[in-house]
Amino acid sequence: MIKRSLLLPLLLVAGGLQAQEPAPDLAKAKMTAETVCAGCHGPDGNSPISANPKIAGQHEEYLYKQLRAFKSWDGKPPERENPIMGAMVAGLEDADMKALAVYFASQKLQPESAKNAETAQQGQNIWRAGITAKGLPACSGCHGPTGAGMPVQYPRIAGQFAEYTEAQLKAFRDGVRKNDPNLMMQTIALKMTDAEIRAVADYVAGLR
């Protein structure tokens, strides 16, 4: 009886704390998206430039994580070194990043298409089965058979620009990008040739 009487107040306190978390300011996020973000990613997250990723429809948790990674917190260097994105997020607070993540996640992706029929089969094979002889795991093991990914851990990459996906895989391989959990992507990319990276990136662009 005593345990029950203690548990109820604790549950009420926990519920009260959750209720106090402010709702994301989507109006402000939309304004930021249309002014600060639009030049590179488009106002709705559908970037017009293949060097910049399409972020419309991306997982909210993943977007928030990446936005935080570009900014220096408590005087520590950012997890992702990028002069352009570093400048863009410098003035954003944590709440702003959460709201932007919600906003872009709610937008509809305008997907790209695969363009290289010659490497389509190679890209599909690596995506579905990896390369056993090289110890290269299947991409679908983490990103899902359709490239939908998994919130927080693995981004949605279906329909992404092939050029952007290729650039990121090479950045992981070269150690330029290193904010992946347990260096997973760096380990994987190190086992891939330029041709294999290009084939997978193109195949991913056509995934739905």
C-alpha positions in Angstrom: 0.0 0.0 0.0 2.9 2.3 0.9 4.6 1.6 -2.4 1.5 2.4 -4.4 1.1 5.7 -2.5 4.6 6.7 -3.4 4.3 5.6 -7.0 1.3 7.8 -7.8 3.0 11.1 -7.0 6.1 10.1 -9.0 4.0 9.3 -12.0 2.1 12.6 -11.7 5.4 14.5 -11.4 6.8 12.7 -14.5 3.6 13.5 -16.4 3.8 17.1 -15.4 7.4 17.4 -16.6 6.4 16.0 -20.0 3.5 18.3 -20.3 5.8 21.4 -19.7 7.9 20.7 -22.8 6.9 23.5 -25.2 5.4 22.6 -28.6 7.7 23.3 -31.5 7.3 26.7 -33.0 6.5 25.6 -36.6 5.6 29.1 -37.8 9.1 30.3 -36.8 10.6 27.1 -38.3 8.8 27.7 -41.6 10.2 31.2 -41.7 13.7 30.0 -41.0 13.3 27.3 -43.7 12.2 29.9 -46.3 14.9 32.4 -45.5 18.0 30.7 -44.0 17.7 27.2 -45.4 16.0 27.7 -48.8 19.1 28.8 -50.7 20.7 25.3 -50.3 17.9 23.0 -49.4 14.8 24.6 -50.9 12.0 26.1 -48.8 10.4 22.7 -48.4 13.6 20.6 -48.1 13.7 19.6 -51.7 17.1 20.9 -52.7 17.5 22.1 -56.3 21.3 21.4 -56.2 22.7 17.9 -56.1 25.6 18.9 -53.8 23.1 19.6 -51.0 20.9 16.8 -49.7 17.1 16.6 -50.0 15.9 16.7 -46.4 12.1 16.8 -47.0 10.6 13.7 -45.4 13.7 12.8 -43.5 13.3 11.4 -40.0 12.7 14.1 -37.5 15.1 12.5 -35.0 17.9 12.2 -37.5 17.5 15.8 -38.7 17.7 17.1 -35.2 20.8 15.0 -34.5 22.6 16.3 -37.6 21.7 20.0 -36.9 23.2 19.7 -33.4 26.3 18.0 -34.9 27.1 21.1 -37.0 27.1 23.4 -34.0 29.7 23.9 -31.3 28.3 23.3 -27.8 29.9 24.2 -24.5 33.1 25.4 -26.3 33.7 21.9 -27.9 34.3 21.6 -31.6 31.3 20.4 -33.7 31.0 16.7 -34.5 30.6 17.6 -38.2 33.0 20.3 -39.5 31.3 22.2 -42.2 31.9 26.0 -42.6 28.6 26.6 -44.4 26.3 24.6 -42.1 28.3 25.8 -39.1 27.4 29.4 -40.0 23.8 28.5 -40.7 23.2 26.8 -37.2 25.3 29.3 -35.2 22.3 31.4 -34.3 19.9 28.5 -33.7 19.0 27.3 -30.2 18.1 23.7 -29.4 14.4 24.5 -29.6 14.9 26.0 -33.1 16.6 22.8 -34.3 13.8 20.6 -32.9 11.2 22.8 -34.7 13.1 22.7 -38.0 13.5 19.0 -37.7 9.7 18.6 -37.3 9.0 21.0 -40.1 11.2 19.4 -42.7 10.2 15.9 -41.7 6.6 16.8 -42.4 7.4 17.9 -46.0 6.9 15.7 -49.0 10.1 14.4 -50.7 10.4 14.9 -54.5 12.7 11.9 -55.2 15.4 11.6 -57.7 15.8 8.7 -60.2 18.6 6.3 -61.0 20.4 7.3 -64.2 23.0 4.6 -64.9 21.5 1.4 -66.2 24.9 -0.2 -66.7 25.7 -0.2 -62.9 22.1 -0.7 -61.7 22.6 -4.5 -61.1 25.9 -4.0 -59.2 24.3 -1.3 -57.0 21.3 -3.5 -56.4 23.5 -6.5 -55.5 25.5 -4.5 -53.0 22.4 -2.9 -51.5 20.7 -6.2 -51.0 23.5 -8.6 -50.2 26.7 -6.7 -49.7 30.0 -8.3 -50.9 30.8 -11.3 -48.8 34.3 -11.7 -50.1 35.2 -8.2 -48.8 33.2 -8.5 -45.6 30.9 -5.7 -46.9 27.4 -5.9 -45.3 24.2 -5.2 -47.2 23.2 -1.6 -47.1 19.6 -2.7 -46.6 20.5 -4.3 -43.3 20.5 -0.8 -41.7 18.7 1.4 -44.2 15.9 -1.0 -44.9 15.0 -2.8 -48.2 13.4 0.4 -49.6 15.9 2.9 -48.1 13.4 4.2 -45.6 16.0 4.0 -42.8 15.3 4.1 -39.1 14.7 7.1 -36.9 17.7 8.5 -35.0 20.2 5.8 -36.2 19.8 5.5 -39.9 18.6 8.2 -42.3 16.1 7.7 -45.1 18.2 7.8 -48.3 15.8 6.5 -50.9 15.4 9.1 -53.6 18.4 11.1 -52.5 20.7 12.7 -55.1 23.2 10.1 -56.3 25.9 12.8 -56.2 25.3 13.6 -52.6 25.2 10.0 -51.4 28.4 9.3 -53.3 30.1 12.4 -51.7 29.1 11.3 -48.2 30.3 7.7 -48.6 33.6 9.1 -49.8 33.7 11.5 -46.9 33.2 8.6 -44.5 35.9 6.6 -46.2 38.4 9.5 -46.1 37.6 10.3 -42.5 36.3 13.7 -43.4 32.9 12.9 -41.9 33.1 10.9 -38.7 29.9 11.4 -36.7 28.6 7.9 -37.4 27.9 5.7 -34.4 30.9 3.4 -33.6 32.5 4.5 -36.9 30.2 2.1 -38.7 30.0 4.0 -41.9 33.7 4.7 -42.0 34.4 1.0 -41.6 31.9 0.1 -44.4 33.0 2.8 -46.8 36.7 1.8 -46.4 35.8 -1.5 -48.1 34.3 0.1 -51.2 35.9 1.2 -54.4 34.8 4.4 -56.2 32.9 2.3 -58.7 31.0 0.4 -56.0 30.2 3.6 -54.2 28.9 5.2 -57.4 26.8 2.2 -58.3 25.1 2.1 -54.9 24.5 5.8 -54.8 22.8 5.7 -58.2 20.7 2.7 -57.2 19.6 4.5 -54.0 18.4 7.5 -56.0 15.9 5.2 -57.7 14.6 3.5 -54.5 11.1 4.1 -53.4 
